[in-house]
Amino acid sequence: MPPEAANNLETTAEGDAEAIAHLKETIIDGSHWYLALLEAIKLWQSPEEDYEGRHYRYLIDGEAFDWLLLAERICDEVRNMVPEEEIIDLLFFDRPPLELTREQFKKSIGAAKYQAYLNYLYGVLVEEALIAATLDDVRKERRTLGMNKYADELDKAYRWIYSASQAKLLTSFRQEKHYPQLKSTSLSERKEFTYWLFKRRLKMSDKTRVASDTKRALSQMQRAIAAKKSPLL
């Protein structure tokens, strides 16, 4: 590794340590932990890191920011200072302890990270919702036709959206990224693959199809969010 790169990594790590120190000090001074967390996210510099045996990739393809993954990482530093149930609600159910407006959230994490968060929202979360919505359509069609074999339903959903099977698309993605052709995928690779699918779809589809697919995906997301907010039976 060139000396310049090593120095940059050291500088980034120092910046991250400052973000964590700021988080702890702000909570001790009496600020709400969630607001302090967002401030720490704004200060954070590393796009990815190895921490306690796990690799964290916060910035996908250099442009899509997985803010909840970074929140998970940072919250690990202050678990003895924050109500456990509030951390669980945020990280697992996307239910923050405070309701902020879009502008307040944007200001808290910074304009650059907010734009990267929007890239993640549409490029990963909405894309996942589009796949889920299309999969539902495939299942409804098969039930209507009285078909009860569902082994290839996910592949059919991928063909509807991307005009190719999931396996073929994953192979192409790994070839392009120079990744090994493994039998399994990690969560980090799955998110990057989904973002790659999103950008591929934008290039291949006309604007009308993109708008229609996005509308379906957002409806799917709204249903999923509503389900999360519903009390458990």
N, C-alpha and C positions, 0 to 999 in steps of 0.2 A: 504494500500500500504506500503511495507517495506520502511524504511528510505533510503536504498540504491537506490531504484527505484526513490523515490522522488528527491534525490540529482542528479541522472542522468538526470531527466527531467529538473531540474533547470539548470544544466550545458548545456544541449542541447539548451534550450531556450536562454541562454546567448550567445551561439555560433551563433544562428540565428540572434539575435539582432546585434551582431558584423558584420555579413554578410550584413545586411541592412545598418548599419552605413558606412561600407566600400563602398557600392554601392553609397550612397549619396555623400560621400567625393570624390570618384573617378570621379563622374560626375562633381562636382563643380570644381575639379582640371583641367577639360578640356578633360578627356578621353571620347571616344564615349560611349554612354549609353549602347549599346548592348555588348560591350566588358566588361564594368563594371558589367553588369547583369550576364554574364557568370562567372566572377570572384566571384560574390556573390553566385552563385549556387555552385561553388566549395567549398566555405566556409560553406554553409548551412549544418546543422546536423540532423534536425528532419525528420524522415521518414514519419510522418503525424502530423497533428495539427488541432485544432479547431480555426477558425479565423472569427470573425464577423458573428457568427451564422451559419457558414458553416464548414463542415469537409473536410479537404484536405488530401488525401493519395497519397504521392509522390512515395512511394516505394511499389510495389505490390508483395505480397508473399515474401518479404524480398530480392528480386533480380531483379525486373523490374522497372526502374526509369522513371517516367512520367515527363520529364524535362519541357515540355511546361506548365504543370499544376503548377509546382513550379515557372516558369517564370511569369505566370499570377498572382500568389500570391505576388511575389516580386515586380512586376511592379506596383501593387496597392500602393506601398509605395512611388513611384516617379512619379506619373501621372502628377504632376504639373511641372516636370523637363524634360519631354520627349515628343516629338511630338506625338499627339494622333493617327494620321494616321499610324505612324510607329509601334506603339503598336498593333493596330488593324491588320495590315498586318502580324505581327509575330504571334499573338495569334489565329487569326481566319483563316488565309490563309497560315500559315507556310512560310511566306516570310520575312526572316530576312533583316534588312537594310544594312548589310554587308555580302559579300560572303566570307566564310572561307573554307579552305581546311579541309578534315577530320582530319588531324593531328593537325591543329590549333584549331579546335573545341574540340578535345580530350584533348589537353594541357590546354585549357581554363577552362574546367569543371573538369579536373582530370581523371586519368586513371580508377579509381574505378567506378566513376559515369558514365563514358563513356561506360564501359562494361555493367553496369546495364541499360543504355540507349539502347544498342543493344538488350538486353533481352526484353525490352519493344517494340522496333521496330519490332522484329520478332515475339514475343509472343503475342502482342496485335494488332499493326497496320497491320502487314502482315496477321495475322489470320483474322482480320476483312475484309481485302481485299479478302481473300480466300472465306469467306462466301458470300461476295458480288458477286464475280465472279461465284460461284456455283449457286447463286440465279439467275443470268443472264442466265446461261445455262438452268436452270429449266424453266424460262419464255420463252426462245427461243424454247425449246422442245414443250411446250404447245401451243405456237402460230403455230408451224409447224403442230401440230396435230389438230388444229382448236379448242382447248379448251379455254374457256373464264372464267373459275372459278379458282380464284387464292387464295382462303382462306388458303390452306395448303401448299403454295409454299415454305415458309420459313422452315417449318418442313421437307419438302422433301429435301431441301438443307442440312439441318443438318443431315438427315439420310444418304445422299450421303457421307458426309465428316466423320461423327462420328458414324454412324450405330445406331443412337438412336434419338428420337425426342428432340426438344429443351426443352420441359417441363420436360421430364425424366432426361435429363442431368442437368438441373438447380436444380432439386430436389436432385440429387446425389451430386452435388457440395455443396449445402447448408448443406446436412447431413454430408459430410466430414468436412466442415468448422465449423459445429455447429452453423449455422446461422438460423434464423427463416424462415419458409416457407411462405413468404409474397406473396400477389397478384401482387406486382409491384417490380421493381428493381431500385436502384439508379444508377447513372452514375458510381460511384466508384465501386459498386458491379458488374456492367456489365463489366467493364474493368478487374476486378479480375476473373470473370467467363470466359472471353475470354482467359485470360492467362492460366487458368486451362484447358480449351479445347485444347489449343496449346500443353501443356505438355502431355495431355491424347492422343492426336493424334500421337505425336512422339513415345509414348510407343506402340501404337496399329498398326501403319502402318510400312510397310517395307521401306527401304531407297529409293528405286526407286519411290514409291508413294509419299513419303515426298518431294523428289526433284522436282517431277512433280507438286505437289500442290504448292510448294513455288514459282516455276517459273510462274505459272498462277497468283498467288497472286501478285507477283512483277509487272507483266504486268498490272494488274488491278490498282495497286497503281500508276504506271507511267501515266496511262491514267487520273487518278483522279488529279494528280499533274499538268499535262498539262492543264486540264480543269480549275484549280485554277489560273494558270498563264495567261490564255487567258483573254483578255479584255471583260468586260460585253457588251452585245449587246444592 
